[in-house]
Each structure stands twice: as structure tokens, then as C-alpha cells.
Amino acid sequence: MVERDGPEKRGRLNRPLVLRAAVALVDREGLGALTMRRLATELGVESMALYRYTPGKEALLDGLTEAYFTEINARLRTSAGGGPHEPEWRTELRRIAQAFGVVAHAHPEILPLVATRPLAVPVSRRPAPALELTEHILSVLGRAGFDDSTALMIYRTFVAWNLGCLLVDKRQVVDNPEEPDPALRLGLHRLSATEFPRLRALVPRFAEFDDQAEMLAGLDSLLNGMPEPPLDAFYGDGGF
């Protein structure tokens, strides 16, 4: 039984609390379960109490991306920076990619929103935590000595690779969880052996796939192909 709305309960509400509850609900039951009414029930308040913190479902979805980037930034502030010295730009981008991957795996239902919703609005209207992370990446590249056009090229390449790897579904999608035979459990018998021989052969190996390791290996290859800055050094900016 949830606690109903009251002055004390309303007084404890704030935007971070509302967004944390929304993230927890989506993690547990998927995006389809997220409504203002259901979220209010989770928090033990009336629906109208939420509109002070998020004006509707669309704003709530944007709030999920805000919470997502807030978690990435918090993880970066508390994670190791690569040894006794400040990390150089490649090491820092790798650290950001690792943090992004950890948060993506903690909240897989929110990742598609992170990849699409910020792009639907001008840069100036994107969630502040997302802008913080973008500013940090560009600052890292700028202080390393890259000119503006090269820094933007590396930034776009980094974001595209990172999001692309995480969005590609590398997990088994189980057709029949009770079936012990791997091929039948994955529903591979529904694929024509003559039309899709490679899919039938390789899909069972998705379970063995270490997406974090492959993402980082690919990122290293990409960064190794980038031009070196005039001064290959990283200077801490006090951000992450």
C-alpha cells in the first residue's frame, strides 16, 4: 500500500527525486509503464503534485535523458583518472566511454531516448548534464592542442562510435526461454538455413560477446587513426 499525498510527502518532492523514481520504474518495467499517473503512485502522491517538477509525459522523457547524463557525470567525478598524472586526451575519452557503457547497461531502456531526444531540439535546449559532458569532451580536446575543426571531428567520431556500439543489440533475444536447445531458444528455426546461413551460425555466439571490450578496442583503433595535436598533453579543467 502506497502512502497517499499529504503536506509532508509533497514537501519532500523535488525534481531529482521524481526523475530517480521515473528511472527506477523504467528500469523495472520498461518505457511503456511510464505515465504521470503511475509515477505518482510510485511516489505516493497525486498526479497533479508532479506537474511542478515535470509538466507532462514528453517533459518526463526528456527528464530521463537528464538523469542519464547526470549519472554519467557523477560517475566520472568519482572514477579514477588514469594514474598519478592527469590522463592525456585518449585516456580521458576512453574513461568517458567506459562510464557511458556502465550507465547504458544499467538503464538499457533509456539509451534509445539518449540517442534520439537531444537531437530533436537545438543544442541550447538540451539537458544541462548532457551539455556539461559535451563541454568537457571539447575542453579536453582543446587543451590537448587540437584546432577547432579537428576537435569537432574527433568529438563526432567518438560520440558516433560510442552510441552506435551501445545501440546495436548484441544480446540474445530469447524466443522461448524454456527451451534448452540454444537454436530453438533463440528461435533460429524460424530463419531459412539457405537464405540466412551466417545469421543462423553466428547469432548463438552473441552470448559470448563482450560488448564493453569490443567497444573500447574499436575506440582505440579509431583514436589511433586521429591526427596528433601539436601538444599531446591533457590539462585538468576541474570538471571531471
JORARA-V208644 format. One record per residue. N is the residue number from 1. RES is the residue in one letter. OMEGA is omega in degrees with one decimal (* if undefined). Layout:
n;res;omega
N;RES;OMEGA
N;RES;OMEGA
This chain:
n;res;omega
1;M;-179.3
2;V;177.0
3;E;-178.5
4;R;-175.6
5;D;177.1
6;G;-176.7
7;P;-178.5
8;E;-179.4
9;K;179.4
10;R;-178.8
11;G;-179.6
12;R;-179.3
13;L;170.5
14;N;-174.8
15;R;178.1
16;P;179.3
17;L;179.1
18;V;-178.5
19;L;176.7
20;R;178.9
21;A;178.4
22;A;178.4
23;V;-179.2
24;A;179.4
25;L;-179.6
26;V;176.8
27;D;-174.6
28;R;-168.4
29;E;178.2
30;G;-177.4
31;L;-178.6
32;G;-178.5
33;A;-173.2
34;L;170.6
35;T;177.8
36;M;-179.8
37;R;-177.9
38;R;179.2
39;L;177.5
40;A;177.5
41;T;178.4
42;E;-177.4
43;L;179.6
44;G;179.6
45;V;172.7
46;E;-177.1
47;S;-176.3
48;M;-179.6
49;A;-177.1
50;L;-171.3
51;Y;174.1
52;R;-173.9
53;Y;176.0
54;T;-168.6
55;P;179.0
56;G;-174.9
57;K;-178.7
58;E;177.6
59;A;178.3
60;L;176.2
61;L;175.0
62;D;177.6
63;G;176.9
64;L;177.3
65;T;175.9
66;E;180.0
67;A;-179.7
68;Y;-179.7
69;F;175.3
70;T;179.8
71;E;177.0
72;I;-178.7
73;N;178.2
74;A;179.0
75;R;179.4
76;L;-178.7
77;R;-175.7
78;T;-178.1
79;S;-178.1
80;A;-177.5
81;G;172.3
82;G;174.2
83;G;-174.8
84;P;-179.8
85;H;175.9
86;E;-178.0
87;P;173.5
88;E;-165.1
89;W;179.7
90;R;179.7
91;T;179.8
92;E;176.7
93;L;177.2
94;R;179.1
95;R;177.4
96;I;179.2
97;A;178.4
98;Q;178.6
99;A;179.4
100;F;180.0
101;G;179.8
102;V;-179.2
103;V;177.9
104;A;-179.7
105;H;175.8
106;A;-175.9
107;H;-174.7
108;P;-179.3
109;E;-176.1
110;I;-175.5
111;L;178.7
112;P;176.2
113;L;-179.6
114;V;-177.4
115;A;-171.9
116;T;-171.3
117;R;178.5
118;P;-178.0
119;L;-177.4
120;A;-178.7
121;V;175.4
122;P;-178.5
123;V;-175.4
124;S;-178.3
125;R;177.6
126;R;-178.1
127;P;-177.8
128;A;179.3
129;P;176.6
130;A;177.5
131;L;177.1
132;E;-178.2
133;L;177.4
134;T;179.1
135;E;-179.9
136;H;-179.5
137;I;-179.7
138;L;177.5
139;S;177.1
140;V;-177.8
141;L;178.6
142;G;-179.4
143;R;175.4
144;A;177.5
145;G;179.2
146;F;171.8
147;D;-172.0
148;D;-176.4
149;S;178.4
150;T;178.0
151;A;179.1
152;L;178.0
153;M;178.7
154;I;178.7
155;Y;-178.7
156;R;179.5
157;T;-179.8
158;F;-178.5
159;V;-178.3
160;A;-180.0
161;W;-176.6
162;N;-179.5
163;L;-178.9
164;G;179.3
165;C;-176.6
166;L;-177.7
167;L;178.6
168;V;-174.8
169;D;-179.4
170;K;179.0
171;R;174.9
172;Q;170.2
173;V;-170.5
174;V;177.6
175;D;-179.5
176;N;-174.4
177;P;-179.2
178;E;-175.4
179;E;-178.7
180;P;-179.1
181;D;-175.0
182;P;-177.6
183;A;179.5
184;L;179.0
185;R;179.6
186;L;179.9
187;G;-177.1
188;L;177.7
189;H;178.4
190;R;178.5
191;L;178.2
192;S;179.5
193;A;-179.7
194;T;-178.0
195;E;-174.4
196;F;-176.1
197;P;-178.1
198;R;176.0
199;L;-179.0
200;R;-177.7
201;A;-169.5
202;L;-177.9
203;V;178.6
204;P;-178.5
205;R;177.6
206;F;-178.7
207;A;-178.7
208;E;-171.5
209;F;175.2
210;D;-172.5
211;D;178.8
212;Q;-179.5
213;A;-178.8
214;E;177.4
215;M;-179.8
216;L;178.4
217;A;177.7
218;G;178.1
219;L;177.9
220;D;179.3
221;S;178.6
222;L;-177.3
223;L;177.6
224;N;179.0
225;G;-179.7
226;M;175.4
227;P;176.1
228;E;176.9
229;P;176.8
230;P;177.2
231;L;-176.8
232;D;-177.9
233;A;176.7
234;F;178.2
235;Y;-179.4
236;G;-179.3
237;D;179.0
238;G;-178.0
239;G;-179.2
240;F;*
